[in-house]
Amino acid sequence: MSSWPKPTAEQVQRAIALTSVPAQRWEFFRRLNNPLWIEPLREAGFFHSPPRVISNDDGTIQFEAWPESAFLA
């Protein structure tokens, strides 16, 4: 079992600034594996807007891509 370091407020603020670029947001969440980031990111407003459901004419549904899902999974 890994010993996870708790993110500092400075690290969280830097992550917020870097994730304003979509490609960086995807990469950040794809590589993040420390569960101690969940609460600070939630408090910063992440995870509050999951993708909307898209209903297709053929009766199927799909979801918009959501970078945060890579981390939450």
All heavy atoms as a GROMACS GRO file, in nm:
protein
  599
    1MET      N    1   0.084  -0.118   0.000
    1MET     CA    2   0.000   0.000   0.000
    1MET      C    3   0.089   0.124   0.000
    1MET      O    4   0.183   0.134   0.076
    1MET     CB    5  -0.092  -0.002   0.121
    1MET     CG    6  -0.186   0.113   0.126
    1MET     SD    7  -0.306   0.082   0.259
    1MET     CE    8  -0.424   0.204   0.216
    2SER      N    9   0.056   0.219  -0.085
    2SER     CA   10   0.135   0.341  -0.096
    2SER      C   11   0.102   0.438   0.017
    2SER      O   12  -0.007   0.439   0.071
    2SER     CB   13   0.106   0.410  -0.228
    2SER     OG   14   0.145   0.329  -0.335
    3SER      N   15   0.200   0.518   0.050
    3SER     CA   16   0.179   0.626   0.146
    3SER      C   17   0.160   0.752   0.063
    3SER      O   18   0.254   0.801   0.001
    3SER     CB   19   0.300   0.638   0.238
    3SER     OG   20   0.284   0.748   0.323
    4TRP      N   21   0.038   0.803   0.059
    4TRP     CA   22   0.006   0.916  -0.025
    4TRP      C   23   0.034   1.048   0.046
    4TRP      O   24  -0.011   1.068   0.158
    4TRP     CB   25  -0.143   0.912  -0.064
    4TRP     CG   26  -0.185   0.789  -0.134
    4TRP    CD1   27  -0.260   0.688  -0.082
    4TRP    CD2   28  -0.157   0.752  -0.269
    4TRP    NE1   29  -0.280   0.592  -0.176
    4TRP    CE2   30  -0.218   0.628  -0.292
    4TRP    CE3   31  -0.085   0.813  -0.372
    4TRP    CZ2   32  -0.210   0.563  -0.415
    4TRP    CZ3   33  -0.078   0.748  -0.493
    4TRP    CH2   34  -0.140   0.626  -0.514
    5PRO      N   35   0.104   1.139  -0.020
    5PRO     CA   36   0.122   1.272   0.039
    5PRO      C   37  -0.003   1.357   0.017
    5PRO      O   38  -0.066   1.351  -0.088
    5PRO     CB   39   0.241   1.330  -0.038
    5PRO     CG   40   0.236   1.261  -0.171
    5PRO     CD   41   0.181   1.123  -0.144
    6LYS      N   42  -0.038   1.432   0.118
    6LYS     CA   43  -0.153   1.522   0.108
    6LYS      C   44  -0.111   1.643   0.024
    6LYS      O   45  -0.005   1.701   0.048
    6LYS     CB   46  -0.199   1.566   0.247
    6LYS     CG   47  -0.322   1.652   0.244
    6LYS     CD   48  -0.368   1.687   0.383
    6LYS     CE   49  -0.492   1.775   0.374
    6LYS     NZ   50  -0.542   1.814   0.503
    7PRO      N   51  -0.193   1.682  -0.075
    7PRO     CA   52  -0.155   1.798  -0.156
    7PRO      C   53  -0.161   1.926  -0.074
    7PRO      O   54  -0.249   1.944   0.010
    7PRO     CB   55  -0.260   1.800  -0.268
    7PRO     CG   56  -0.377   1.728  -0.211
    7PRO     CD   57  -0.322   1.626  -0.117
    8THR      N   58  -0.067   2.013  -0.100
    8THR     CA   59  -0.067   2.142  -0.033
    8THR      C   60  -0.164   2.236  -0.105
    8THR      O   61  -0.202   2.212  -0.219
    8THR     CB   62   0.074   2.205  -0.035
    8THR    OG1   63   0.108   2.234  -0.171
    8THR    CG2   64   0.177   2.113   0.028
    9ALA      N   65  -0.200   2.343  -0.038
    9ALA     CA   66  -0.288   2.444  -0.100
    9ALA      C   67  -0.222   2.500  -0.225
    9ALA      O   68  -0.289   2.526  -0.326
    9ALA     CB   69  -0.320   2.554   0.000
   10GLU      N   70  -0.093   2.518  -0.221
   10GLU     CA   71  -0.019   2.570  -0.337
   10GLU      C   72  -0.026   2.472  -0.454
   10GLU      O   73  -0.045   2.513  -0.569
   10GLU     CB   74   0.127   2.596  -0.299
   10GLU     CG   75   0.209   2.653  -0.413
   10GLU     CD   76   0.352   2.681  -0.370
   10GLU    OE1   77   0.375   2.785  -0.307
   10GLU    OE2   78   0.438   2.596  -0.400
   11GLN      N   79  -0.011   2.343  -0.427
   11GLN     CA   80  -0.020   2.243  -0.534
   11GLN      C   81  -0.159   2.241  -0.596
   11GLN      O   82  -0.174   2.230  -0.718
   11GLN     CB   83   0.014   2.104  -0.479
   11GLN     CG   84   0.158   2.085  -0.446
   11GLN     CD   85   0.183   1.953  -0.376
   11GLN    OE1   86   0.109   1.914  -0.285
   11GLN    NE2   87   0.289   1.885  -0.417
   12VAL      N   88  -0.260   2.253  -0.513
   12VAL     CA   89  -0.398   2.254  -0.564
   12VAL      C   90  -0.420   2.377  -0.651
   12VAL      O   91  -0.476   2.367  -0.760
   12VAL     CB   92  -0.500   2.246  -0.448
   12VAL    CG1   93  -0.642   2.264  -0.500
   12VAL    CG2   94  -0.485   2.115  -0.372
   13GLN      N   95  -0.374   2.493  -0.606
   13GLN     CA   96  -0.390   2.615  -0.686
   13GLN      C   97  -0.316   2.605  -0.819
   13GLN      O   98  -0.366   2.649  -0.922
   13GLN     CB   99  -0.344   2.738  -0.607
   13GLN     CG  100  -0.434   2.774  -0.492
   13GLN     CD  101  -0.578   2.796  -0.538
   13GLN    OE1  102  -0.605   2.867  -0.634
   13GLN    NE2  103  -0.671   2.731  -0.469
   14ARG      N  104  -0.198   2.548  -0.817
   14ARG     CA  105  -0.123   2.529  -0.942
   14ARG      C  106  -0.195   2.434  -1.035
   14ARG      O  107  -0.205   2.459  -1.155
   14ARG     CB  108   0.017   2.477  -0.912
   14ARG     CG  109   0.100   2.456  -1.036
   14ARG     CD  110   0.248   2.470  -1.006
   14ARG     NE  111   0.331   2.421  -1.113
   14ARG     CZ  112   0.351   2.482  -1.230
   14ARG    NH1  113   0.290   2.595  -1.255
   14ARG    NH2  114   0.430   2.430  -1.321
   15ALA      N  115  -0.250   2.328  -0.982
   15ALA     CA  116  -0.326   2.233  -1.064
   15ALA      C  117  -0.447   2.300  -1.126
   15ALA      O  118  -0.478   2.278  -1.244
   15ALA     CB  119  -0.368   2.112  -0.980
   16ILE      N  120  -0.515   2.383  -1.049
   16ILE     CA  121  -0.632   2.455  -1.100
   16ILE      C  122  -0.590   2.544  -1.217
   16ILE      O  123  -0.656   2.547  -1.322
   16ILE     CB  124  -0.698   2.537  -0.989
   16ILE    CG1  125  -0.764   2.443  -0.888
   16ILE    CG2  126  -0.800   2.635  -1.047
   16ILE    CD1  127  -0.806   2.512  -0.760
   17ALA      N  128  -0.480   2.615  -1.201
   17ALA     CA  129  -0.432   2.704  -1.307
   17ALA      C  130  -0.394   2.625  -1.432
   17ALA      O  131  -0.427   2.665  -1.544
   17ALA     CB  132  -0.313   2.785  -1.258
   18LEU      N  133  -0.328   2.512  -1.414
   18LEU     CA  134  -0.283   2.434  -1.528
   18LEU      C  135  -0.397   2.363  -1.601
   18LEU      O  136  -0.389   2.339  -1.720
   18LEU     CB  137  -0.179   2.330  -1.484
   18LEU     CG  138  -0.044   2.385  -1.443
   18LEU    CD1  139   0.044   2.273  -1.388
   18LEU    CD2  140   0.026   2.454  -1.560
   19THR      N  141  -0.502   2.330  -1.529
   19THR     CA  142  -0.610   2.254  -1.592
   19THR      C  143  -0.709   2.341  -1.667
   19THR      O  144  -0.811   2.292  -1.715
   19THR     CB  145  -0.685   2.167  -1.487
   19THR    OG1  146  -0.736   2.251  -1.384
   19THR    CG2  147  -0.594   2.060  -1.429
   20SER      N  148  -0.679   2.469  -1.682
   20SER     CA  149  -0.766   2.554  -1.764
   20SER      C  150  -0.749   2.524  -1.912
   20SER      O  151  -0.836   2.555  -1.993
   20SER     CB  152  -0.739   2.701  -1.735
   20SER     OG  153  -0.609   2.735  -1.776
   21VAL      N  154  -0.639   2.460  -1.949
   21VAL     CA  155  -0.615   2.417  -2.087
   21VAL      C  156  -0.668   2.274  -2.099
   21VAL      O  157  -0.625   2.186  -2.024
   21VAL     CB  158  -0.464   2.423  -2.120
   21VAL    CG1  159  -0.436   2.370  -2.259
   21VAL    CG2  160  -0.412   2.565  -2.103
   22PRO      N  161  -0.761   2.248  -2.191
   22PRO     CA  162  -0.823   2.115  -2.198
   22PRO      C  163  -0.725   1.998  -2.207
   22PRO      O  164  -0.742   1.898  -2.136
   22PRO     CB  165  -0.911   2.124  -2.323
   22PRO     CG  166  -0.947   2.268  -2.332
   22PRO     CD  167  -0.823   2.342  -2.287
   23ALA      N  168  -0.624   2.007  -2.289
   23ALA     CA  169  -0.529   1.896  -2.301
   23ALA      C  170  -0.456   1.870  -2.170
   23ALA      O  171  -0.432   1.755  -2.132
   23ALA     CB  172  -0.429   1.923  -2.413
   24GLN      N  173  -0.423   1.976  -2.099
   24GLN     CA  174  -0.356   1.961  -1.970
   24GLN      C  175  -0.450   1.906  -1.864
   24GLN      O  176  -0.410   1.829  -1.777
   24GLN     CB  177  -0.296   2.093  -1.924
   24GLN     CG  178  -0.178   2.136  -2.009
   24GLN     CD  179  -0.126   2.272  -1.972
   24GLN    OE1  180  -0.200   2.358  -1.926
   24GLN    NE2  181   0.003   2.292  -1.991
   25ARG      N  182  -0.577   1.943  -1.873
   25ARG     CA  183  -0.677   1.891  -1.780
   25ARG      C  184  -0.690   1.740  -1.797
   25ARG      O  185  -0.692   1.665  -1.700
   25ARG     CB  186  -0.812   1.959  -1.804
   25ARG     CG  187  -0.918   1.924  -1.702
   25ARG     CD  188  -1.047   1.998  -1.736
   25ARG     NE  189  -1.144   1.987  -1.632
   25ARG     CZ  190  -1.176   2.085  -1.548
   25ARG    NH1  191  -1.117   2.202  -1.556
   25ARG    NH2  192  -1.266   2.067  -1.456
   26TRP      N  193  -0.697   1.695  -1.922
   26TRP     CA  194  -0.705   1.551  -1.949
   26TRP      C  195  -0.582   1.479  -1.894
   26TRP      O  196  -0.593   1.375  -1.828
   26TRP     CB  197  -0.718   1.524  -2.098
   26TRP     CG  198  -0.858   1.537  -2.148
   26TRP    CD1  199  -0.912   1.641  -2.217
   26TRP    CD2  200  -0.964   1.442  -2.132
   26TRP    NE1  201  -1.044   1.617  -2.244
   26TRP    CE2  202  -1.078   1.496  -2.194
   26TRP    CE3  203  -0.973   1.317  -2.070
   26TRP    CZ2  204  -1.201   1.428  -2.196
   26TRP    CZ3  205  -1.094   1.251  -2.073
   26TRP    CH2  206  -1.207   1.306  -2.134
   27GLU      N  207  -0.465   1.534  -1.920
   27GLU     CA  208  -0.342   1.470  -1.876
   27GLU      C  209  -0.330   1.469  -1.724
   27GLU      O  210  -0.289   1.369  -1.664
   27GLU     CB  211  -0.221   1.540  -1.939
   27GLU     CG  212  -0.091   1.466  -1.920
   27GLU     CD  213  -0.084   1.331  -1.990
   27GLU    OE1  214  -0.170   1.299  -2.073
   27GLU    OE2  215   0.010   1.256  -1.958
   28PHE      N  216  -0.367   1.577  -1.660
   28PHE     CA  217  -0.362   1.584  -1.514
   28PHE      C  218  -0.448   1.473  -1.453
   28PHE      O  219  -0.402   1.398  -1.367
   28PHE     CB  220  -0.410   1.722  -1.466
   28PHE     CG  221  -0.424   1.732  -1.316
   28PHE    CD1  222  -0.312   1.744  -1.236
   28PHE    CD2  223  -0.549   1.731  -1.256
   28PHE    CE1  224  -0.324   1.755  -1.098
   28PHE    CE2  225  -0.563   1.741  -1.118
   28PHE     CZ  226  -0.449   1.753  -1.039
   29PHE      N  227  -0.571   1.462  -1.495
   29PHE     CA  228  -0.661   1.362  -1.436
   29PHE      C  229  -0.626   1.221  -1.478
   29PHE      O  230  -0.650   1.126  -1.404
   29PHE     CB  231  -0.807   1.396  -1.466
   29PHE     CG  232  -0.860   1.504  -1.377
   29PHE    CD1  233  -0.887   1.630  -1.427
   29PHE    CD2  234  -0.880   1.482  -1.242
   29PHE    CE1  235  -0.935   1.731  -1.344
   29PHE    CE2  236  -0.928   1.582  -1.158
   29PHE     CZ  237  -0.954   1.706  -1.210
   30ARG      N  238  -0.567   1.205  -1.595
   30ARG     CA  239  -0.526   1.071  -1.639
   30ARG      C  240  -0.412   1.018  -1.552
   30ARG      O  241  -0.408   0.901  -1.519
   30ARG     CB  242  -0.483   1.076  -1.786
   30ARG     CG  243  -0.452   0.939  -1.843
   30ARG     CD  244  -0.408   0.949  -1.988
   30ARG     NE  245  -0.273   1.002  -2.000
   30ARG     CZ  246  -0.162   0.932  -1.982
   30ARG    NH1  247  -0.168   0.805  -1.946
   30ARG    NH2  248  -0.044   0.986  -1.998
   31ARG      N  249  -0.323   1.107  -1.512
   31ARG     CA  250  -0.206   1.065  -1.436
   31ARG      C  251  -0.225   1.069  -1.284
   31ARG      O  252  -0.152   1.004  -1.211
   31ARG     CB  253  -0.086   1.153  -1.471
   31ARG     CG  254  -0.036   1.130  -1.610
   31ARG     CD  255   0.079   1.224  -1.639
   31ARG     NE  256   0.136   1.197  -1.768
   31ARG     CZ  257   0.250   1.129  -1.787
   31ARG    NH1  258   0.316   1.083  -1.683
   31ARG    NH2  259   0.295   1.109  -1.907
   32LEU      N  260  -0.323   1.144  -1.236
   32LEU     CA  261  -0.343   1.159  -1.092
   32LEU      C  262  -0.394   1.027  -1.033
   32LEU      O  263  -0.491   0.968  -1.082
   32LEU     CB  264  -0.444   1.271  -1.065
   32LEU     CG  265  -0.469   1.308  -0.919
   32LEU    CD1  266  -0.340   1.355  -0.852
   32LEU    CD2  267  -0.576   1.416  -0.911
   33ASN      N  268  -0.328   0.980  -0.929
   33ASN     CA  269  -0.372   0.856  -0.865
   33ASN      C  270  -0.374   0.864  -0.712
   33ASN      O  271  -0.391   0.765  -0.645
   33ASN     CB  272  -0.287   0.737  -0.911
   33ASN     CG  273  -0.141   0.753  -0.878
   33ASN    OD1  274  -0.102   0.845  -0.807
   33ASN    ND2  275  -0.058   0.665  -0.931
   34ASN      N  276  -0.356   0.983  -0.659
   34ASN     CA  277  -0.354   1.003  -0.515
   34ASN      C  278  -0.496   1.038  -0.467
   34ASN      O  279  -0.546   1.146  -0.497
   34ASN     CB  280  -0.256   1.116  -0.481
   34ASN     CG  281  -0.247   1.145  -0.333
   34ASN    OD1  282  -0.333   1.106  -0.256
   34ASN    ND2  283  -0.143   1.216  -0.294
   35PRO      N  284  -0.560   0.951  -0.391
   35PRO     CA  285  -0.698   0.978  -0.346
   35PRO      C  286  -0.711   1.098  -0.252
   35PRO      O  287  -0.821   1.149  -0.234
   35PRO     CB  288  -0.739   0.848  -0.276
   35PRO     CG  289  -0.611   0.784  -0.236
   35PRO     CD  290  -0.510   0.822  -0.341
   36LEU      N  291  -0.600   1.143  -0.196
   36LEU     CA  292  -0.608   1.260  -0.106
   36LEU      C  293  -0.634   1.389  -0.182
   36LEU      O  294  -0.659   1.493  -0.120
   36LEU     CB  295  -0.480   1.271  -0.023
   36LEU     CG  296  -0.456   1.154   0.074
   36LEU    CD1  297  -0.325   1.174   0.149
   36LEU    CD2  298  -0.572   1.139   0.171
   37TRP      N  299  -0.633   1.385  -0.314
   37TRP     CA  300  -0.665   1.502  -0.396
   37TRP      C  301  -0.816   1.520  -0.411
   37TRP      O  302  -0.862   1.627  -0.449
   37TRP     CB  303  -0.601   1.490  -0.534
   37TRP     CG  304  -0.458   1.532  -0.539
   37TRP    CD1  305  -0.349   1.459  -0.500
   37TRP    CD2  306  -0.408   1.657  -0.585
   37TRP    NE1  307  -0.235   1.532  -0.520
   37TRP    CE2  308  -0.269   1.655  -0.572
   37TRP    CE3  309  -0.468   1.772  -0.636
   37TRP    CZ2  310  -0.189   1.761  -0.609
   37TRP    CZ3  311  -0.387   1.878  -0.674
   37TRP    CH2  312  -0.250   1.872  -0.659
   38ILE      N  313  -0.895   1.419  -0.386
   38ILE     CA  314  -1.039   1.427  -0.411
   38ILE      C  315  -1.102   1.544  -0.336
   38ILE      O  316  -1.172   1.626  -0.396
   38ILE     CB  317  -1.110   1.295  -0.376
   38ILE    CG1  318  -1.069   1.185  -0.474
   38ILE    CG2  319  -1.263   1.312  -0.379
   38ILE    CD1  320  -1.122   1.047  -0.439
   39GLU      N  321  -1.083   1.552  -0.207
   39GLU     CA  322  -1.149   1.656  -0.128
   39GLU      C  323  -1.103   1.798  -0.166
   39GLU      O  324  -1.188   1.885  -0.187
   39GLU     CB  325  -1.133   1.630   0.021
   39GLU     CG  326  -1.217   1.721   0.108
   39GLU     CD  327  -1.366   1.712   0.080
   39GLU    OE1  328  -1.414   1.607   0.034
   39GLU    OE2  329  -1.436   1.813   0.103
   40PRO      N  330  -0.972   1.824  -0.176
   40PRO     CA  331  -0.932   1.959  -0.216
   40PRO      C  332  -0.984   1.998  -0.355
   40PRO      O  333  -1.025   2.112  -0.376
   40PRO     CB  334  -0.779   1.955  -0.216
   40PRO     CG  335  -0.743   1.840  -0.129
   40PRO     CD  336  -0.856   1.743  -0.141
   41LEU      N  337  -0.986   1.905  -0.447
   41LEU     CA  338  -1.037   1.935  -0.581
   41LEU      C  339  -1.189   1.956  -0.577
   41LEU      O  340  -1.241   2.045  -0.644
   41LEU     CB  341  -1.001   1.824  -0.679
   41LEU     CG  342  -0.853   1.815  -0.716
   41LEU    CD1  343  -0.826   1.691  -0.800
   41LEU    CD2  344  -0.805   1.941  -0.786
   42ARG      N  345  -1.259   1.876  -0.497
   42ARG     CA  346  -1.403   1.895  -0.483
   42ARG      C  347  -1.433   2.033  -0.425
   42ARG      O  348  -1.521   2.104  -0.474
   42ARG     CB  349  -1.465   1.786  -0.394
   42ARG     CG  350  -1.618   1.794  -0.389
   42ARG     CD  351  -1.674   1.709  -0.276
   42ARG     NE  352  -1.635   1.759  -0.145
   42ARG     CZ  353  -1.689   1.865  -0.083
   42ARG    NH1  354  -1.784   1.935  -0.141
   42ARG    NH2  355  -1.648   1.901   0.037
   43GLU      N  356  -1.358   2.072  -0.323
   43GLU     CA  357  -1.377   2.203  -0.263
   43GLU      C  358  -1.347   2.316  -0.362
   43GLU      O  359  -1.402   2.425  -0.350
   43GLU     CB  360  -1.289   2.217  -0.139
   43GLU     CG  361  -1.336   2.132  -0.023
   43GLU     CD  362  -1.241   2.134   0.095
   43GLU    OE1  363  -1.133   2.198   0.086
   43GLU    OE2  364  -1.274   2.069   0.196
   44ALA      N  365  -1.260   2.288  -0.458
   44ALA     CA  366  -1.224   2.388  -0.560
   44ALA      C  367  -1.325   2.392  -0.674
   44ALA      O  368  -1.311   2.470  -0.767
   44ALA     CB  369  -1.084   2.360  -0.613
   45GLY      N  370  -1.427   2.306  -0.668
   45GLY     CA  371  -1.532   2.309  -0.770
   45GLY      C  372  -1.527   2.199  -0.873
   45GLY      O  373  -1.614   2.191  -0.960
   46PHE      N  374  -1.426   2.114  -0.865
   46PHE     CA  375  -1.422   2.001  -0.956
   46PHE      C  376  -1.528   1.899  -0.915
   46PHE      O  377  -1.570   1.896  -0.800
   46PHE     CB  378  -1.284   1.935  -0.953
   46PHE     CG  379  -1.176   2.019  -1.016
   46PHE    CD1  380  -1.107   2.112  -0.941
   46PHE    CD2  381  -1.144   2.005  -1.150
   46PHE    CE1  382  -1.007   2.190  -0.998
   46PHE    CE2  383  -1.045   2.081  -1.208
   46PHE     CZ  384  -0.976   2.174  -1.132
   47PHE      N  385  -1.571   1.820  -1.007
   47PHE     CA  386  -1.666   1.710  -0.986
   47PHE      C  387  -1.811   1.758  -0.968
   47PHE      O  388  -1.901   1.677  -0.954
   47PHE     CB  389  -1.629   1.620  -0.868
   47PHE     CG  390  -1.483   1.586  -0.859
   47PHE    CD1  391  -1.410   1.611  -0.744
   47PHE    CD2  392  -1.416   1.529  -0.966
   47PHE    CE1  393  -1.277   1.580  -0.734
   47PHE    CE2  394  -1.281   1.498  -0.958
   47PHE     CZ  395  -1.212   1.523  -0.842
   48HIS      N  396  -1.835   1.889  -0.969
   48HIS     CA  397  -1.971   1.940  -0.951
   48HIS      C  398  -2.053   1.942  -1.078
   48HIS      O  399  -2.175   1.957  -1.072
   48HIS     CB  400  -1.969   2.081  -0.891
   48HIS     CG  401  -1.919   2.085  -0.750
   48HIS    ND1  402  -1.845   2.188  -0.701
   48HIS    CD2  403  -1.934   1.998  -0.647
   48HIS    CE1  404  -1.814   2.164  -0.575
   48HIS    NE2  405  -1.868   2.050  -0.540
   49SER      N  406  -1.989   1.930  -1.192
   49SER     CA  407  -2.060   1.940  -1.319
   49SER      C  408  -2.030   1.820  -1.408
   49SER      O  409  -1.956   1.830  -1.506
   49SER     CB  410  -2.020   2.068  -1.392
   49SER     OG  411  -2.052   2.181  -1.316
   50PRO      N  412  -2.086   1.705  -1.373
   50PRO     CA  413  -2.064   1.588  -1.460
   50PRO      C  414  -2.125   1.615  -1.598
   50PRO      O  415  -2.208   1.704  -1.613
   50PRO     CB  416  -2.135   1.474  -1.387
   50PRO     CG  417  -2.231   1.541  -1.296
   50PRO     CD  418  -2.175   1.676  -1.264
   51PRO      N  419  -2.084   1.538  -1.696
   51PRO     CA  420  -2.132   1.563  -1.832
   51PRO      C  421  -2.282   1.539  -1.843
   51PRO      O  422  -2.341   1.459  -1.771
   51PRO     CB  423  -2.054   1.464  -1.916
   51PRO     CG  424  -2.016   1.355  -1.822
   51PRO     CD  425  -1.998   1.422  -1.689
   52ARG      N  426  -2.339   1.612  -1.935
   52ARG     CA  427  -2.482   1.597  -1.958
   52ARG      C  428  -2.507   1.473  -2.043
   52ARG      O  429  -2.420   1.426  -2.116
   52ARG     CB  430  -2.539   1.721  -2.026
   52ARG     CG  431  -2.484   1.747  -2.163
   52ARG     CD  432  -2.537   1.879  -2.221
   52ARG     NE  433  -2.486   1.899  -2.355
   52ARG     CZ  434  -2.551   1.863  -2.466
   52ARG    NH1  435  -2.670   1.808  -2.459
   52ARG    NH2  436  -2.496   1.883  -2.585
   53VAL      N  437  -2.625   1.422  -2.033
   53VAL     CA  438  -2.667   1.307  -2.114
   53VAL      C  439  -2.715   1.360  -2.248
   53VAL      O  440  -2.791   1.457  -2.254
   53VAL     CB  441  -2.780   1.228  -2.044
   53VAL    CG1  442  -2.830   1.116  -2.132
   53VAL    CG2  443  -2.733   1.176  -1.910
   54ILE      N  444  -2.671   1.297  -2.354
   54ILE     CA  445  -2.714   1.334  -2.488
   54ILE      C  446  -2.805   1.224  -2.540
   54ILE      O  447  -2.766   1.108  -2.549
   54ILE     CB  448  -2.593   1.350  -2.582
   54ILE    CG1  449  -2.499   1.458  -2.527
   54ILE    CG2  450  -2.638   1.383  -2.724
   54ILE    CD1  451  -2.364   1.464  -2.596
   55SER      N  452  -2.929   1.260  -2.568
   55SER     CA  453  -3.025   1.163  -2.623
   55SER      C  454  -3.018   1.169  -2.774
   55SER      O  455  -3.033   1.274  -2.836
   55SER     CB  456  -3.167   1.197  -2.577
   55SER     OG  457  -3.176   1.187  -2.437
   56ASN      N  458  -2.995   1.054  -2.835
   56ASN     CA  459  -2.986   1.046  -2.980
   56ASN      C  460  -3.122   1.013  -3.041
   56ASN      O  461  -3.209   0.956  -2.973
   56ASN     CB  462  -2.883   0.940  -3.020
   56ASN     CG  463  -2.744   0.974  -2.969
   56ASN    OD1  464  -2.700   1.086  -2.982
   56ASN    ND2  465  -2.678   0.876  -2.908
   57ASP      N  466  -3.139   1.044  -3.166
   57ASP     CA  467  -3.265   1.019  -3.235
   57ASP      C  468  -3.302   0.872  -3.240
   57ASP      O  469  -3.419   0.836  -3.248
   57ASP     CB  470  -3.259   1.075  -3.378
   57ASP     CG  471  -3.253   1.227  -3.380
   57ASP    OD1  472  -3.296   1.290  -3.281
   57ASP    OD2  473  -3.204   1.282  -3.481
   58ASP      N  474  -3.202   0.784  -3.232
   58ASP     CA  475  -3.230   0.640  -3.240
   58ASP      C  476  -3.263   0.578  -3.104
   58ASP      O  477  -3.275   0.457  -3.091
   58ASP     CB  478  -3.112   0.567  -3.304
   58ASP     CG  479  -2.984   0.575  -3.223
   58ASP    OD1  480  -2.984   0.637  -3.115
   58ASP    OD2  481  -2.883   0.518  -3.268
   59GLY      N  482  -3.279   0.662  -3.001
   59GLY     CA  483  -3.317   0.613  -2.869
   59GLY      C  484  -3.199   0.580  -2.780
   59GLY      O  485  -3.218   0.544  -2.664
   60THR      N  486  -3.078   0.590  -2.831
   60THR     CA  487  -2.961   0.564  -2.748
   60THR      C  488  -2.918   0.693  -2.679
   60THR      O  489  -2.964   0.801  -2.713
   60THR     CB  490  -2.844   0.511  -2.833
   60THR    OG1  491  -2.809   0.609  -2.932
   60THR    CG2  492  -2.882   0.380  -2.902
   61ILE      N  493  -2.831   0.677  -2.580
   61ILE     CA  494  -2.778   0.795  -2.511
   61ILE      C  495  -2.626   0.788  -2.512
   61ILE      O  496  -2.567   0.682  -2.530
   61ILE     CB  497  -2.828   0.807  -2.366
   61ILE    CG1  498  -2.784   0.686  -2.282
   61ILE    CG2  499  -2.978   0.825  -2.361
   61ILE    CD1  500  -2.807   0.704  -2.133
   62GLN      N  501  -2.566   0.902  -2.493
   62GLN     CA  502  -2.422   0.909  -2.478
   62GLN      C  503  -2.390   1.024  -2.383
   62GLN      O  504  -2.477   1.104  -2.351
   62GLN     CB  505  -2.351   0.927  -2.612
   62GLN     CG  506  -2.383   1.058  -2.681
   62GLN     CD  507  -2.330   1.063  -2.822
   62GLN    OE1  508  -2.371   0.984  -2.907
   62GLN    NE2  509  -2.238   1.154  -2.847
   63PHE      N  510  -2.266   1.028  -2.338
   63PHE     CA  511  -2.223   1.132  -2.246
   63PHE      C  512  -2.108   1.210  -2.308
   63PHE      O  513  -2.026   1.155  -2.379
   63PHE     CB  514  -2.176   1.072  -2.113
   63PHE     CG  515  -2.285   1.002  -2.038
   63PHE    CD1  516  -2.310   0.867  -2.055
   63PHE    CD2  517  -2.363   1.072  -1.948
   63PHE    CE1  518  -2.411   0.803  -1.986
   63PHE    CE2  519  -2.465   1.010  -1.878
   63PHE     CZ  520  -2.489   0.875  -1.898
   64GLU      N  521  -2.103   1.340  -2.276
   64GLU     CA  522  -1.990   1.421  -2.318
   64GLU      C  523  -1.866   1.370  -2.245
   64GLU      O  524  -1.875   1.315  -2.135
   64GLU     CB  525  -2.014   1.567  -2.282
   64GLU     CG  526  -2.125   1.632  -2.359
   64GLU     CD  527  -2.148   1.776  -2.315
   64GLU    OE1  528  -2.098   1.819  -2.209
   64GLU    OE2  529  -2.218   1.847  -2.389
   65ALA      N  530  -1.751   1.390  -2.305
   65ALA     CA  531  -1.626   1.350  -2.241
   65ALA      C  532  -1.606   1.433  -2.113
   65ALA      O  533  -1.641   1.550  -2.108
   65ALA     CB  534  -1.510   1.373  -2.337
   66TRP      N  535  -1.550   1.371  -2.011
   66TRP     CA  536  -1.530   1.436  -1.882
   66TRP      C  537  -1.394   1.396  -1.827
   66TRP      O  538  -1.375   1.283  -1.780
   66TRP     CB  539  -1.640   1.395  -1.786
   66TRP     CG  540  -1.653   1.476  -1.661
   66TRP    CD1  541  -1.637   1.611  -1.648
   66TRP    CD2  542  -1.688   1.428  -1.531
   66TRP    NE1  543  -1.660   1.650  -1.519
   66TRP    CE2  544  -1.692   1.539  -1.444
   66TRP    CE3  545  -1.718   1.303  -1.480
   66TRP    CZ2  546  -1.723   1.529  -1.309
   66TRP    CZ3  547  -1.749   1.292  -1.345
   66TRP    CH2  548  -1.751   1.403  -1.261
   67PRO      N  549  -1.294   1.484  -1.833
   67PRO     CA  550  -1.158   1.448  -1.789
   67PRO      C  551  -1.154   1.394  -1.647
   67PRO      O  552  -1.075   1.303  -1.619
   67PRO     CB  553  -1.082   1.581  -1.798
   67PRO     CG  554  -1.158   1.664  -1.894
   67PRO     CD  555  -1.302   1.621  -1.880
   68GLU      N  556  -1.236   1.446  -1.558
   68GLU     CA  557  -1.233   1.402  -1.418
   68GLU      C  558  -1.264   1.254  -1.402
   68GLU      O  559  -1.221   1.190  -1.306
   68GLU     CB  560  -1.334   1.484  -1.335
   68GLU     CG  561  -1.291   1.628  -1.315
   68GLU     CD  562  -1.337   1.724  -1.425
   68GLU    OE1  563  -1.353   1.680  -1.542
   68GLU    OE2  564  -1.352   1.843  -1.395
   69SER      N  565  -1.336   1.196  -1.497
   69SER     CA  566  -1.373   1.055  -1.486
   69SER      C  567  -1.251   0.964  -1.487
   69SER      O  568  -1.254   0.857  -1.426
   69SER     CB  569  -1.469   1.016  -1.598
   69SER     OG  570  -1.404   1.020  -1.724
   70ALA      N  571  -1.144   1.004  -1.554
   70ALA     CA  572  -1.023   0.922  -1.556
   70ALA      C  573  -0.967   0.903  -1.415
   70ALA      O  574  -0.919   0.795  -1.380
   70ALA     CB  575  -0.917   0.984  -1.647
   71PHE      N  576  -0.976   1.006  -1.334
   71PHE     CA  577  -0.928   0.999  -1.196
   71PHE      C  578  -1.029   0.928  -1.106
   71PHE      O  579  -0.993   0.843  -1.024
   71PHE     CB  580  -0.900   1.140  -1.144
   71PHE     CG  581  -0.870   1.148  -0.996
   71PHE    CD1  582  -0.765   1.078  -0.941
   71PHE    CD2  583  -0.946   1.229  -0.914
   71PHE    CE1  584  -0.737   1.088  -0.806
   71PHE    CE2  585  -0.918   1.241  -0.779
   71PHE     CZ  586  -0.813   1.170  -0.724
   72LEU      N  587  -1.155   0.960  -1.119
   72LEU     CA  588  -1.256   0.903  -1.031
   72LEU      C  589  -1.274   0.753  -1.053
   72LEU      O  590  -1.309   0.681  -0.959
   72LEU     CB  591  -1.389   0.976  -1.049
   72LEU     CG  592  -1.389   1.122  -1.004
   72LEU    CD1  593  -1.522   1.187  -1.039
   72LEU    CD2  594  -1.360   1.134  -0.855
   73ALA      N  595  -1.250   0.708  -1.174
   73ALA     CA  596  -1.263   0.563  -1.202
   73ALA      C  597  -1.160   0.487  -1.124
   73ALA      O  598  -1.179   0.378  -1.080
   73ALA     CB  599  -1.249   0.537  -1.351
   0.00000   0.00000   0.00000
